[in-house]
Amino acid sequence: VSDYKWVPIKSQADYDQLTPLLDPDFQPQTVVRKLKEGIRDTVAGILVEYEYIDKDYRSTFYHFYAKKGRLYRDDCIRLHFFDAQVGYDTATTSLTCADERLDDHYFGFVVLRPTLVATIGRSILSPDIRTGAKGHAIQAQHRVHLLGRRLSIWGFPSMSQHSDISVCAHVSCWAILRHYSERFPQHREWLLYDITVMASPFDPGGITPAFGLNIFEAERIFQAAGTYPVIVGKVSGDEDRFYAQMLAYLESGFPLFAQMKKHAHAIVLTGHAWANHAPPPPISSSHAWSQVDSLLGVDDNLLPYGCIPAGAATASAGGTVASYTADEIDAFIVPLPDKIFYPASAVERQSIEFYRLLTNIGVALPPEDRLLRRYFVTTISALRRFAWDRRSELGDKLVNMLMRLRTAQFVWVVEYASDAQWAQGHVAARAILDATASPHDPMPVWFSHDSDDAILFDRTSATGSPTIAPLGRTPGTPLGRMEQNLRPIRPATS
Amino acid sequence: MNDALKAYLEQEGGTELDQDLIQAHLRAMTEEVVPAIVDDLVEADQVAAELRFSSATTRRRDR
């Protein structure tokens, strides 16, 4: 029979109340230590849900733990996190909330599985309660059924590796694919055991995963799950291009499977924080990566959303959680949807040459030594949503044009800004590229605009001529940066 | 294709861009940028091939 216990949290020491409530099979001391280290003091109450049936643990139980000589329980415990507005009434077995808006006071859950070690299972936590988390994070809305209520939480999936049937790379693949199945309806759900099987051309029987995964096996998992993985490796002497691609895909809303050879470790990159305020690099590497302060990682050794400094120079930045920096990432896999044929590496080169064309046309762009470029994939629907939401800023004519613009489903958006504009969240100009273009296409551009004019590039014929038209926007109204694919983290305060 | 937008731009006073600028851009793209893009892709393929059998992870070191 399921049971529930409410644990009020007023200080870190109150997490110790959880220890006697959890069977030793759930490794309570380690769990309590991680919660104390990783959760902000906004959390004011934890509801312990006993005998919870967790689909991912059950998938490993049915195929692995049940075959072992040692007896393993088949039930889990789920810990739910709430703020100070929520209470629990034992007499009615119900959550109480003055404004009856439980979703606004719910921070997600952590499943504990009875595996004796590495017991933190499937978890969906809001980044708003994670110590040190800042910036923007890739998130999806997850539904949670609790005490007859249907709650929702924005977050990214995470869990510890089992260490026997799964290692960190399996868990990283699982987290990305679970995000996809929650975020995009065309993707099906894969349970953790499915992931371990998908890595090999045969059933590994629970032994092989313990030896670790290589990049090929991770790529195979993403392919088997119906995505189109692209492997990007760091080349010595060309690091700028590697990090530009990494940021481009991350800002497109694609979580990245990241490999660190030095640590023999794989994590998921799920977000970033701006704020470096470094002077713009030369035009050959004038990418906004120079302005990244830190990345957010989902590392199976930590609670999710660990803060990873962008480089050694920022390693002392406040909020650092991970014991490594982005400098130590050697390669990543981006599991793309179909129909993105123009890679980030091509946009990197094309956007520099296109800057020169716009400058020659007379578009008011910053000089090369003040230029910052940023690019990401989005859908034409998301671009139109941005235009609609920002219609007073963009002006009627530009909105009319974006609503009429006929493109493929996916587009690359390139934004050009001076460092001064960047600091204000503004851009000088924007270009919309065809994400389905061939890398051989000399003009993969649909549309471009700055504050004053728009240019339509005719992609319907080899001889089509671009047309430029005035936008008639209110003079002095800046163009704002488009940040839609990731959700801002708003550190909750108690 | 894009007729509606083209008509809208013309209605709003749109004009054709200087063909010389466009042709110069296309030449730069065709002769320099596209070959560099293709070289990047070939190199990226080689790097990926070398990476495929590199270990992504080993067993857990619990912290």
Interface residues (C-beta under 8 A of the other chain):
Chain A: V117 A118 Q161 S163 V167 C168 A169 A210 F211 G212 L213 N214 I215 F216 E217 A218 E219 I231 V232 G233 V235 R241 F257 Q259 K261 A264 H265 A266 D300 N301 L302 A331 P343 S345 A346 R349 Q350 E353 F354 R356 L357 N360 I361 K397 N400 M401 R404 L405 R406 P439 H440 D441 P442 M443 A454 I455 L456 D458 R459 T460 S465 P466 T467 I468 A469 P470 G472
Chain B: M1 N2 A4 L5 K6 Y8 L9 E10 E12 G13 G14 T15 E16 L17 D18 Q19 L21 I22 A24 H25 L26 A28 M29 T30 E32 V33 V34 A36 I37 V38 D40 L41 E43 A44 V47 A48 E50 L51 R52 F53 S54 S55 A56 T57 T58 R59 R60 R61 D62 R63
